Amino acid sequence: PEMGPPVIKADNVQKRFVEAVTRARSILDGYSNPVDATVAALKAATSDPALGLLQWEEAYGIVSSRLSPGLVAKLESAIGECAADLNAGRSSRLPEGDLLAVTSACMENIVLLLNAEIAEAQPEELMDQILEPLLSVARAHAVGADTFRRNLVKDLLNMYLSVEEQFQVGDGVDTEQDIIDAMRKANSSALQSVINLVVSHNGIKLKAELTKALLEVFVRECPDRYRHELRRLAALSDKHNMSLAILSQKLLELSLLGELTNVVAQALSGGKVQIEDSLVDADTLSSPTAGAVRRRMTINEGLFAGLSDISQSPGAQSRNIDDRIHMLVMAPAAVEDAIASLLLDTSDKDLATRALVTYVKRMYQPHVLVEPQVVPSPAGPGALMASWAFKKPTPLLSGTEFLGGAVIIESLNTIAAAVAGLADSRATLGVQAASGNLHVAVKGAIVEQQDALEAINAIAASIHKAGYNTLSLMTRSGKGAPERLVVHFDASSSAFVPAGVAKVLEPSTADSLEVDKLSSFDDVSYTSSRNRQWHLFAVREQMPRMLAVNRVFARGIIKQLSRPELLSATYNHNSTAAATAAMKEVGDSLASALTELERASFIGENSCKADWSHIFLNVAAPVAIGNEKDQMKVALALRAGAAVATAKCIARLRAASVAQWELRLQSTDGHAWRVVVSIPTGHESGDSCVDVYMEQSDGACIRYMGIVGDCSMDKRSISDPYDPLEVLQLKQMAARRHKTTYCYDFPAVFEHAL
């Protein structure tokens, strides 16, 4: 630290602020200071309305003797009024936000006074230089306390990034020593700067702890204002920054979910839908270091896919609400969590009604048999309820109608009245439906899962008697997306129990994704992709005499296929052409899944990539490929299309360790096709690795029925859990970990090369 004469230590918010900023910068320079105390002091100081006035007084005391008497009188009058207003506000116990607004308004007025003085002064007076310290303080606080705090945090985050981005290994750089040698060569005349960078980097543990604390305390409350910094932090790939990168990625997803919720709210309220330009402009970024952080544009990435049509299509403003609901239901963008957030946050009854209808249709389309009717619930003011009937997306149960219900309540204390109201309204459906799914949205405070389960089981008998054997509870999480808890009724204990792997997914979504196939694994972790269109399940298997194996299952629902070639083939009743066009569009979804696999991290903070991956895609809307006489032609077209899609992505499939990908395609005639592509080595080519099946029911279960290919899964049950990895697969993965090829994979490599 710089040495100087002794000074009297003042105990005011300005001095505490300076000390906290100094400690934070010292930590980022590689020195040791208490992190929690530093962040707490920053939070307290930047929330104090007196900070701006004290900083002003300090700067004013230095230059006041050089100012004209007229300007001194104006400035002291403005500051005096501000101080009086603050004292009056404190006496009246005004909220902190109102007091901060008083300081901001005062500083904004001072900026105008100083700018007017500079404009009237003669050039030789150098008034702009004299007033610069005062202008700097006034401008910093005139923009508001939130912006002042945000600028400070951004400065600290950029200070962290300016060092750590230079120590990223990659792009021909193998070790940190190579990086340091390159720095010495580039800065041979300023080696002290290299020493400072190395000292700072050596304090990475404490620096990362401080940065994570800044993200949790300051950034989490408004992450959309920090997208640039969050993307750069998320791009840090070394082991020291892994947990920080994961946290940054989650906050980035949280910010984008907020934008998506706003778009959905605009659409359902009947207003003009606007997707912020900043989402596009800020998505392709370059870091200040030699390596660039590049990202695909958010809109092109799929987060808002299909939503821009609501505002950009002809007659968008005159489009009625039903049309907008339909567009949200069928949009490729994953709007489920955005609609759910709207259900929990809005106090507008009409908007809540439209959101509930949209949510139900989105979850159950195209299997809704009786449209949901939303009516007031007896559970209290503002409570709503809805009932509908649906079928499950399996041929075995295609003739069975199931009961669906939903309630929006303020507190779990009123769930009994809500269930009673649903039971009374069941007769209005006009159908005899089997026990189905109940959705409960609690708008009040955050609810702990154990408390929620106890409240549900307190009335378990009433819920089951009302016609529901599965319950999905949706509550606020405090971390962005709503938190879900899905429970099934257990007849043996007459209680609801968590639904295992599928406890975080809506029941209809879990059915479509065939999540039950993962039930044979223990300790399955779940995460959603950044665009929320893909559901990623990861499990770590411990093998004898081997390191643990990370298996990842990426699963996604494609709402509909709508390419012009497919529509044209459908109108012409050409099943073969429709199958070919459908596979071309599926190829785009396969590429999207690979993008998420490449970006995602799994199983906590210490695992980066998968050792073995499986991709499953389910097309929800039926496709016109059901002509029985063309069955073999359709199968061959599906096989050829899958081979082409695999060939286009084979390098990415191999890099993502994808051993198999599978497609389920529902036909308009009620049958379902299955396309299974097996690429265990990642070097397979042609259609020899593609098998085509149809689903066939034997009365007890649904089985694969082989049509084209080797069909190794013929007669196997669709619902069979995934098998453990074989010895050959384990040896292939061991070779990949050592960045080489397993010896028995070389024939496939040579065949692919030739």
Buried (B, 14 or more C-beta within 10 A) or exposed (E): EEEEEEEEEEEBBBBBBEBBBEBBBBBBBBBEBEBEEBBBBBBBBBBBBBBBBBBBBBBBEEEBEEBEEEBEEBBEEBBEEBBEBBEEBEEEEBEEEEBBBBBBBBBBBBBEBBBEBBEEBEEEEEBBEBBBBBBEBBBBBBBBBBBBBBEBBBEBBEBBBBBBBBBBEEEEBEEBEEBBEBBEEEEEEEEEEBEBBBEBBEBBEBBBBBBBBBBEBBBBEEBBBBBBBBBBBBBBEBEBBBBBBBBBBBBBBBBBBBBBBBBBBBBBBBEEBEBBEEBBEBBBBEBEBEBEBEBEEBBEBBBBBBBBEBBEEEEBEEBEBEBBBBBBBBBBBBBBBBBBBBBBBBEBEEBBBBBBBBBBBBBBBBBBBBEBEBEBBBBBEBBBBBBBBBBBBBBBBEEEBBBBBBBBBBBBEBBBBBBBBBBEBBEEBEEEBEBBBBBBBBBBEEBEBEEBBEBBBEBBEBBBEBBBBBBBBBBBBEEBBBBBBBBBBEEEEEBBBBBBBBBBBBBBBBBBBBBBBBBBBEEBBBBBBBBBBBBBBBBBBEBEEEEEBBBBBBBBBBBBBEEEBBBEBBEEEBBBBBBBBBBBBBBBBBBBBBBBBEEBBBBEEEBBBBBBBBBBBBBBBBBBBBBEEBBEBBBBBBBBBBBBBBBBBBEBBBBBBBBBBBBBBBBBEEBBBBBBBBBBBBBBBEBEBBBBBBBBBEEEBBBBBBBBBEBEBBEBEBBBEBEEBEEEBBBBBBBBEEEEBBEEBEEBBEEBEE
